[in-house]
Amino acid sequence: MGTSLKLRKNYGILKCAVLGLITALLTFGFFIIRYGGVLTISDDFNSQQLTFAQAAWNAVHYGGGGQWTWNLDLGSSVITGFGFYNLGSPFYWIFLLFPKGSFPYLVGPLYILKYVVACVTAYIYLRLFTNKDSKYDYAIIGALIYAFSGFQAVNLMFFHFHDVVAFFPLLLWGIETLDDKKKRPWFILAIFINCLVNYFFFIQEVIFMVIYFLFRFWGEPIKETMKKLLTCLVCGIFGVAMASVLFIPSVLYIKGNPRSEAALYLKNFVFDSKALLHLIKGALLPGDVMPANSAVIFQNWDSPSCYMPLFGLSCVFAFARKDKGWLKKLLIFLGIVSIFPFMTSGFLLFTAVYQRWWYMLVLVMALATVKVLEQPKEYAMSKGILIYVLATTVFFLAIKYVAFNSLKEQMVFYNDRFTYFYIIAVAGPVLLDILLRADKFKYGIVLVSTMVLCALTTGITLLYYKDDNTNEYLNKYEAAINLKSIDDQYRYNTRDNVYTLTGGASGFGCFSSTIENSAHEFNILLEVDTNNSSQGRIKIPGLPELLGGKYSITTDGTSGNIVDQVSYKDTTLYVKEGTAFPIGFAMDKYIYANELAKVPFEKRGIALMNAAVILPSDTANVDPGMTHINPSEIDYNKPVDEMAKAAEALAVKNFTRDYHGFKCTTDYAKDTYVYFAVPNDNGWTATIDGQKASVIDSGGMMLLKVPQGQHSVEFSYQTSGFKAGIALSAISWAAFAGLWIFSAVKSKKAGKESK
């Protein structure tokens, strides 16, 4: 009997994987084939996901174990720069086995694989609650609507979000199997992989697990509950410790990131009317595209969708009408949390208000849906369908035909798309209701309908996301891979991720949420910080040149000063040389940060060309080698080219850089302070002739005193917390392996004795 049940379970997993694969192929296959095997989407996907993947590939293959990349912004830790996006993803590791530049061709198949894994893990969790004796495996349907939910669709631009969705169900499976000692090692592994994949989402998942645990076991004997809690804590500590190689550096990084500051503002206690309507839309209708929503709010990047294909909320309503257990209470609680921004921000320790935890909500709603599908008459499924269809219809008509305010402002931006979403949302439940009333509600019909709606809703959203510049983008991407560093002392005068992250070029800015915290300090000083982009630096005259932006990229081969060119098919990129400050050069004047803040925004770049910025507390560290200058004494009309040429004469010599840091030599007539336009991260260690030297912070950049005469200067980089993370991970893995072996031997011995 036990063997039969095991075979049935394995067959169920295999069947779920195959059906998930078929559905994913239907969803992505058309786009992959149409564009010759390449999948590009738009916006963040093209500028971040595809470029970051190649940049991390370069670091792994060419870095020689170094931890600093010059391609991300002004330079960044490889670990913290890409840890949020791809370094911890098993799906990304597959790409590391393939040749350089192959990611646009692999991203489609990898998306398909992620959806299949999400189906399987959701199935493993959901089948714990289904009828084991039934030949109709409704857990597969629940797994499909979880994997192809609206949350997944709206986040198609964020490739790394789907890694999280793929592995999360294993955490809830682990909680449900706490009493089974044989499964605890697997729970530890589930915690490890979720923690490793993405620390940002893992924090949300831990909070959700606490909530889930409380609702799941509330009312049970206190002794049993405490035992489960202790087991959960021990497994959690073990799993996180095993993932410390990325988790510890990431935690140290986010502690200093401006985005981790608490957002406890009165405006965050309640949503305004539009935001609330937008959340309702995300719950009732299929996933929309974030840069250009069809209705209510034109642009929104908070991932607000928890739509489940074919069913919507119809079965959830039916379940909530009858059930009185822990799942209903949990769903009500999560619903309340969803409509109050302050409570929603709790998933991110009150630092931001996102709906990026809704995939967890989708999983428990899928569980409620499965319970109803197993007993549609007992749960009065038709009444749930009626409630959902009426609610969706009222919402659709109100948004489409009722003016938002006295100015007659409408909230529908793409009328056809909004209408299509409504029709799809109500058509599925209406079909189910017809089948119920005609006594034709059959498992096979529901399963096929689910697969069709999953592929349709995700495919439509992908279609609306998809731009038509795939060939143009791919040519640019492939050409940019061949760009190289012409002179290590200088950067490219660009902040385009495609140019600066795919090959050997490095720019003076980028579009990323994970630049160095010290680079954020620099941006804040110049009032161009936007948390996820340093592209505002271009607005300040002279700043690109100060940051070493000597080389510009053009497609015009007739322009002068062309020093290099790269091509792919019909796209040729020409590298044009200009003038700029070197990355390292001597400075003899300084101003204070509070003085720079009083300088007009547009003149601050020129001010920094004339004087390094320091804090008053560092005055003693720069005297007498540097002199203070009043910002009013600076000549702001002096040509930038003239100042750049003067700085070139004061540049350090033999400057070279790699993934480990940078080196140079100096030969000044007196003790001199050298300004390095490199983010002053805590991981840097500076030496002069092999002796450790102190670095002075200069508005987030670095200032170093070098003695008179010839000297060798070296900056080595080691990500803060990385060594400790490696050590803790190694110890934890060794202990885990030892305990697993001990447990296996003990279990085998006990089995022999029982015979």
Secondary structure as UniProt FT lines:
FT   HELIX           2..34
FT   TURN            35..37
FT   HELIX           43..44
FT   HELIX           45..49
FT   HELIX           50..62
FT   TURN            64..65
FT   STRAND          68..69
FT   TURN            73..74
FT   STRAND          76..77
FT   HELIX           78..82
FT   HELIX           83..87
FT   HELIX           90..96
FT   TURN            100..101
FT   HELIX           103..126
FT   HELIX           127..129
FT   TURN            132..133
FT   HELIX           138..147
FT   HELIX           150..154
FT   TURN            155..157
FT   TURN            159..160
FT   HELIX           161..167
FT   HELIX           169..176
FT   TURN            177..179
FT   HELIX           181..183
FT   HELIX           184..197
FT   HELIX           199..217
FT   TURN            218..219
FT   HELIX           222..242
FT   HELIX           244..255
FT   HELIX           258..260
FT   HELIX           266..268
FT   HELIX           273..284
FT   TURN            309..313
FT   HELIX           314..322
FT   HELIX           326..338
FT   HELIX           341..344
FT   HELIX           345..348
FT   TURN            349..350
FT   TURN            356..357
FT   HELIX           358..374
FT   TURN            376..380
FT   HELIX           381..401
FT   TURN            406..407
FT   HELIX           415..437
FT   TURN            438..439
FT   HELIX           443..465
FT   HELIX           470..480
FT   TURN            481..482
FT   TURN            488..489
FT   STRAND          491..492
FT   HELIX           497..501
FT   HELIX           517..526
FT   HELIX           535..539
FT   TURN            541..542
FT   HELIX           543..546
FT   TURN            547..548
FT   STRAND          549..554
FT   TURN            557..558
FT   STRAND          562..568
FT   TURN            569..570
FT   STRAND          571..577
FT   STRAND          584..587
FT   STRAND          589..592
FT   HELIX           593..596
FT   TURN            597..598
FT   HELIX           601..603
FT   HELIX           604..610
FT   STRAND          612..614
FT   HELIX           616..618
FT   HELIX           619..622
FT   TURN            623..625
FT   STRAND          627..628
FT   HELIX           631..633
FT   TURN            636..637
FT   HELIX           640..649
FT   STRAND          653..658
FT   TURN            659..660
FT   STRAND          661..668
FT   STRAND          672..676
FT   TURN            682..683
FT   STRAND          684..688
FT   TURN            689..690
FT   STRAND          691..693
FT   STRAND          695..698
FT   TURN            699..700
FT   STRAND          701..706
FT   STRAND          709..717
FT   TURN            720..721
FT   HELIX           722..754
//
